Amino acid sequence: MKGTVVYLSSEQLVMVTAEARRDVLRVEQYQRLPFPMGAMINGVIINDEAVKEQIKILKEEGILEVHLVIDSGQILAKNVVIPRMKMKEIYQFVKDELSPLAQNTEDMIYDFAYLDEDGQSKGASKILALGVERKLIDMYLQLFNDCGIAVLSIDFATNALIRFIHFLPGFIDKTYILSQLDGNNLISTLFDNDEYALTYRTRIMANKGTPEFENEVINSISHMIQSSNRSDSSYKISDVFVFGLDDKEEVSLCQNIHDQLRVDARGLPGSKAIYTVKDLDNEPFKLSHYVYPIAMFYKKVGSGLKNKELDLLQAYNRNDEPPKYESVIKLCIPPVVILLLFLIPFGFLSWNTMSTQNKISDIKAEIEKYNLAISATDTSAYDKLSSFQNVLNSIKQLNDQIQGTPSIKAEHITNIQKSLLSGMTLDLISYTRETHTISLSISSSNVQLIEKCVKNLKKQEDFMSVNYSGYNESTTSSTTQTGEIDPLTGLPATNTVETSSYKSTITIILK
């Protein structure tokens, strides 16, 4: 994907122009354009002229179309589990799930994003269901249209964060909170064992940058931690990640969170896979200031449920109205169905009865024929055959028990090889039959590839568990002669190149 993404927060317009190239994102342009206080409140545009002034700056820079990320407490969002069903049925499921929560059900649009498979029920899936009033989308579309900029798609900030966090290192197999400070709004998102759980919004009343402001933020996070630790989750919150603040404010808040709540607190980690062509002189690029626009470039592509991404603009344009004569057709369906329910079983039963009687007569004749043949036959050979058959059944039962003992198979090795990514090598593989354990020693040129490999292994159905204990970084150097003579020493000149690699041990237990 290549393009421009805009995120409208309560404080500012955040813009990123970038291009996704394989496993890296090349940021070509970025900027933050501040709004006057009160121009936007909770995702609702209060002062549209002030917001338009900043959007028109993009138009002056030659930007004619954008992808949009929005956030508002008015948007209904719910993490739900659905059984296997068709796409049209999922849309109806989302509507039925969220419409009781909506104040204006006649003017709502609904959409969803696929999250992951559900580990509790076979064939079930986890989705993020969303509902939003049509007039909220109208407001954003009209705003950009007035400025001469086309909107190509619309995403929800929480959905973008859920998608993006899995591309950053250091989050695997953890339970943590991501807290964003947007002006005086604290938006905290809980991930339970690396899976999205819920989002909690709080309005901070104290002025930003004051001790009172920090205390309100810490109290809100503390309440969220206590509520989570009282839940049914077997995982306890171990980390808090803060973003949306300047460096000095971020360091101070994280230190106080650690001191008061006794959990690890720090800013959002960066990624070597995201780089800028050129940093601005007055503002070096900091990922935590551009999380939502950057996340838009990590959308899945392709068809099918597992590639379903949220797009409120597509949902806005989708026609969910029933056909013109649907109500009349629905009235005719019950009597027709009742008639068919009586006629079809009666006809089938009559035909089936006649067919069954004929088959019974044929079977009786066959039985009589075989009884006569059996009475005239020596049964000693048959008795020996029965004895041999019993022995054979015992041998087969023993063989089944032997075959049922887990052992490493060719498909296990194939699944492991498929889980490896480009830039990774399998240094060593061993198998312990007594514990049904496969041990892998892996080298990678990029630490993010190791965590992606672990996730791929966990999706294999033949593996009961996959344990990953971290990585070690090693640096090697190689020296080559340049073919020239060093004028100072008179010796052949050399060139030394250092390369880093990451080694890790992964333990797999077979089912």
N, C-alpha and C positions, 0 to 999 in steps of 0.2 A: 504494500500500500504506500502511496505517495500523495501527500496533500497537506491541507491546513486544518487544524482542529482548534476550536475555541471553547473555553469553559468560562461560564459567567458565575462568579462567586458573589457573595454579599459585598466584598471589598473592591473587586477588580475584574477586568477582562484578562484572561490568561490565554495566550496564543502560542502555538508551536507549528512550524512547518518542517516536515521531516520526510524521510524515505526509509522504508524497511528493506534491508538487503540481507537476505538469508537470516543469519542469527544475530545481526547487529542492526541498530537503528541510528541513522545518520541525521542529526538535527541540523537543519540549514538556517533556521531563523526562530527566535523566541523573544517574547516580550510580555510584560505585565503593565496594563493600562488602568490606573486607579479610578474608582468611581467616587463622587462626593458622598459624604455620609447620608444614609437613608435613601440612596438611589435604588437599591434593591434590598428587599427584606424577605428572608425565607424563600428565595427563589422567585418572588413576585416583583415585577418591575414597577416601581413607584414613580420614578422620574425618568420617563422614556427618552426625553431630549438629552439628558446627561449621559445615558447609556449609548444613545445613537452617536454622540460626539466621538466616543472611543471606537465604535464600530466603523465609522467613516474614515478613521485613520488607516484601518486595514484596506479599505477601498482605495485610498490614495496611494497605498503601497502596491497596488496591482492585484490584490486578492479579490477574486470574484465569486468563489464558492468555498464553503467550509463544511466540515462535520462539527456538530454541536454536542456538547456535554452539559446537562443541566442537573440541578439539585434543588429539592424542595421538600419540606415536611408535608406538603399537601399530596405528594405522590404516594400511593398505596403500594407497599412492597412486602412480600411474604415469601419465606422459604418453605416450599411444600414438596411432598413426595407423591408422584403419580405412578399408577400402574402402566403397563404397556398399552398404548392406544394410538390412534391415528392423529395427525397434526390438527385436523379440524376439531376433533374431540378434545384435544388439549386446550385449544382456545376457549371452547365452551366451559371446560373445567375451570380455567382461570377466571372466567367471568362469574361463574357460580360461586367460586371461592371468595372473590373480592367484592362483588356487588353488595352484599349485606353491610360492608364497611363503608360504602360510598354514600355521600350525602345527596348527590345528584346522579342517580343511576341512569337517567335518560341521556346524559351527555358525557358518558365515560368511554374511553378507549382502553383496550387491554392488550397486553403482550407478555412474552416471557423469554427467559434465557436459560439454556441448558447448563447445569452446574456439573453433575457427575452421576455415576451409577449409585444406586442405593445399596449399601452392603447388607441391609436387614432383609430385603425382599428380592427374590430373583426376578429379573426383568423390570424392576421398578427404577425410576429415575428421579433425581433431585433437580428442581427447577426454581428459578427466582421469578415469581409471578408479580406482574406490575399492572396498576390501574391509575389512570390520570385523566382529569377533566379535559375535554377537547379545547375549552377556551384557554387553558394554560399553553397548549401547543400553538393555538391561534396567535397568542400574544407574541411568542418568540418568532414565529414565521413572519408576522406582520412587521416586526421590528427590523429584521434583516432585509426583508423585501423593500422597506422604505429606504434602506441604505444602499440598495442595488447589489446585494450579495445573496446568492442562492444557498440554501441549506440542503445538503445532500443526505444527511442522516442525523438522528438524535438519539443519544445514549443517556443513561441514568448514571450519576456519579458513583453510587454504591456498586452497581453492576460492573462498571469499569474497574473499580478498585479490586473487586473479587477476582476478576480475570487477570489483572496485572500482577497481583502480589505473588502469584505462583511463578513468575519469571524472575523474581529477585532472590538472591542467595540468602540462606540462613533462616528460613521459615518452616522447613519441612519437619513434620511430626512435633509441632508445638501448639500450645494454646496461648493466644496472645490478643492484645487489644491494639487497634490502630486508631489513634486520636488525631483528628484534624482540627486546627483552630482556624476558623473562617470569620475574621472580625470578632464579634462577641458570641459566635456560635461554636459550640463544641460538638463535633460529630464523631462518636466513638463506635467502631465496628469490631465485634467479637468474632474471632476465628477459633473454633473448638477442634483441636487436633488437626489444624491446617484446613478445616472446612468452615465455610461461612455459617454463622449462627444467627446473629441479629445486629441491628444498628440502633444506637441510643442517641437522641439529640437533646442538648441542654443549652439554654440561653444563659450566658454569663453576665451578671449585672454589673460587676466591678469594671473599672477602666482597664483596658489592656496595658500590660507592662507594670502593673502594680502588684505588691504582695497579695492583696485581697483577690486579684484576678487569678493568681496562681493557686491560692487556697481553694477557690470555688472549683477550678479545674480538677484539682487533686481530690476534692470531696466527691465530685461526680464520678471520677474513675474508681475511687474506693467503693462507692455504692455499687458500681457495675461488677467489680471483683467479688464483693460479698454476695451479690445475687447469683453470680455464676458458680461460686463455690458451694452454694446451698442447693444447686440444681442436681439433676441425675447424672451429670457428666462425671466420668471417672478421671478426667483431666483437670488440672488446676492451672489458673493463669500464671505464667512464668515471666512474661515480658510485656512491656508497654512501649509502643513505637509512636513518636510524636512527629507531626509534620505540619507545615503551613506557617512556621515562625521563622524569624531571623535567627542567625547562629547564636547570638548572645542570649536571646530569650529562650531558645531551645535548650541550651546547656543548663541554664538556671532551672527551668521547669523539670527537666529530666533528673537533675540532682535532687531536687526536693521530692519528686515522686519516689525515687529510690530510698531516700532517708526516711520518709514517712510511711510508705506502704510496703517496703522491703521486697520490691520486685525490680528486676532489671529494666531500666528505662533509657532509651536513646532515640536518636533521630532515625529516619528511614534510611536504610543502607543504599548506597549507590550501586551501579552496575557498569562493568567494563564493556558490556555489549551496547551501551548507549553513550554516544559521544557527539560533540558539537563540531561543526566545521570551523567555527571561530567564535570565541566567547566575546560578549559585549564588554567594552572597556569599563563601564560603570556598574556592571552586574554579571559576574561569572555565573555560568549555568549551574543551578542546584536542583537536583531531581525532585526534592520534596516540594518545590514551588510549582512544579509542572506535572504532578502525578496524573491528573485526570486527562489532560490532552495527550500525554505520552501513552497512557493506557489504551487509547483509541486505536493505536497502531498495532496492538497485539490481538485484534479481533480474529476469531477463527474464520476460515473460508471454506466453502463447500456446501453441499446439500445434506439433508437428513437431520434427524433430531439432535445428534451429538454435536453438530456444527451450528445449531440454532443460536443466533445472537439477538440481543435486544435491539430493536429499532423503532422508536416511538413515531417517527415520521412515516415509516411503512405501515404501522398499525393505524395511524391517522388517516392514511389514504385507502386502507383496506375497507371494503364494503361488507359489513356484517349484517345488513338488513335482510330480512327473510324475503323470498320470492313473492310476487304480487298476489298469486292465488294460493299461497301456502295455507292460509287459514281455512279456506274451503276444502282443500285436499285433506287437511287434518281432520275435519268433521266427517269426511267420507271414510277415512281409514278404519275406525272402530267397527262399523257394521260389516264392512268387507272382510276384515280379519276374523270376526265372529263366524261369518258364513263359511269361510275357508277352514276354520278350526273344526267345524262340524263335518263338512263334506269330505275333506282330504283324509282324515283318520278313518271315516266310515268306508270309503272306497278302498283304502289301503288295507284295512283290516279284513274286508271280504276277500280281496285277492290273496292276501297272505294266508288266510285260513285254508282256502282251496289248495294253494301250493304246498302248505305244510302237510295236509292230509295225504296228498300224492307221495310226498317224500317219506312219510311214515310207512305207507304200504310197501314202497320199494325197499326200505331198510329192513322191514320184517322179513321180506322174501330173502334178502341177502343173509340175514342172521340164520334163518332156517337152513340155507345152503351150507354155510360154514359149520353149523352144529353137526350136520350129517357127515361132513368131511372130517371133523375133529374126532367124532366117535369111531371112525374107521382108521384112525392114524395111531401109530406107536408114539407115545408121548415121552419116551426116555430121552430122546435127542433134545426135545424141547426143554426138559428139566435141566440137562447139562448146560444148555445155552443160557438158561435163566441164572444158573450158578455163576457161569463166566461173566454174565452181565453185571451181577452184583459186585464181583471182584473189580471189574473195569470201572464201575461207578465209584468205588472206594479210592481207586488210583486217581481218577479225575478229581475227586474231592480234595485229596492231598495235594495234587498239582495246583488246584485253584488257590489253596492256602499259601503255597510257596509263591505263586505268582502275585498274590495279594500283598506280599511284603514289599514296601516301597524300595525301589532301586533306581539308580540314575539311568535315564534313557536318552536316546538320540534326540528326541523332541525337546527334552529339557535343555540340552546343550544348544539346540537351534533357537529356543526361546530366549536363552541368555544372550546369544549372539545378536538376535534381532533387537534386544533391548539396548545394546551398545550403540552409541552415537558416533558420528564422524569426529575424529580427534581423540578417540579413546582406544586403548589397547588392553587386551586381557593378558596379564602377565602370568598368572598361575590359577589353576582350578583344581580343587581336591574334593573328595567325597568320603564321608564317614558313614558306613552302612548302619552301624549300631544306632546312631542318632538321626539317621536320614538327613544328614546335613551336607550341603555343598558350600565350600568356601571359595570366594573369588578374590583375587588381588588385581586391582585395576589401576591403570595410569591414564591421566587425562591432561590435555593442554589447557582445559578451562574447568574451574571448580563447579560452575553451573551445570556442566554436562553430567557430573557425577550424580547430583540430586535429581536431574531429569531421568537418568538411567535407573535410579532406585524406584522412582514412581512407575516407570515402565515395568520393572520386575514385579512390583506389588500388584499389577493388573493381571499377571499370569495366573490362571485358575489352578495349575498344578502345584503352586507354591503356597504352603500354609502360612509362612511368615517370612519377611525379608528384613534383616537387621543391618543398620548402617551406623557406624560409630564415628563418622567424621573423616577427615582427610589430613595428610601431611604434605607440605610443600617442599620440593627439593629443586635445587638449582645446579645445573651442569654447565660447564664451559668447554669450548673447543677452540683450539688455536691453529690457524693456517698461515702459511707464508704468503706474503703479497707479491713476491718476486722482485722486490726492491731492496736496497741496502740502506740501513739507518745511518745517516751522515754523522751522528754523534758517537755511536758505538762501533761502526764499521761492520756490524753483524746484519744478517738478513732480517728485514722488517717483518713483523707478524701482526695478525689481527685476531683478537679474542672475542668470541660471541657467547653470551650467557643465555641459556634457555631455562624456563621454569616449567615444572610439571607437578601434578597433584596425584598422590597415590592414596588409595583407600582400600579397605577390606570390607567386603559385603558377605554376610552369612545368610544362606537360604535353607529353610527347613521344608522338605517335601511333604505332601499330603499322604 
